[in-house]
Structures are given as structure tokens and as C-alpha cells.
């Protein structure tokens, strides 16, 4: 890893750097629906929710999966989550180590709040404007 970006302030929390509107589909989404969304190269992790409750995430769908079958059959077994109150520095380290460079933000009740994403170069959070160091 290249180290923490200078733009991360000591006071920054996950809630300050997360994407608040990540790609999400309902828990009952089909393989065909999810496959279409995952065809977009910028979508590396698709979140499944039941209302506001986070239920799982999908990285890929097998080629032989039936389009009408439930996509939830292909959720990742160990999706990392993080609290919105965790420090942004910890979030950056955890996210940069993750194979998809994405970590799901949930509250104590399992409600989906957002997604933390780090760019491919591991230099900044995705979707966050670069700001001058404090």
C-alpha cells in the first residue's frame, strides 16, 4: 500500500468520506438484473438490501446462472462492513486491503448507510473531491 493520503484529516470519520448512494438492488433481484448492473466496469461490488437493511453483496455472477434465478444465491460469504463513526484513516487501510477496494458502511442495527471506496492507485477515496491538507 502506498500510505494514507495527506487529505485525510485526523478528525475525518467514515461518514465524511463514504459514498452515500451506492449501487443497490432489492434482496429479491434476479440474476439477470444484477448481471446487467455488474456489466458496468465501475461497479465492482453490488449491494443487496431488504428495505434499508443490508443483506449482502455480489462481486460476480457465474456465466451459467439462470437469468430469472435469485441473485442472492451469489452473495459474497464474508463482506467487510464498517461503522460510520470509525476513523477515515482506519477505513482507508481496511478498504485498500480489500480485493474490491470497497467496504460497506452499516449502523449498529445493520442499516445500509453507504460504501467506502478507494481508487485503483490507492491514493484517495472514490467520489471525494481532493482537498488540501490541513
Secondary structure, 3 states (H helix, E strand, C coil): CCCCCCCCCCCCEHHHHCECCCCEEECCCEHHHHHHHHCCCCCCCEEEEECCEEEEEECCCCCCCCCCCEHHHHCCCCCCEECCCCEHHHHHHHHHHCCCCEEEEECCCCEEEEEEEECCCCCCECCCCCCCCC
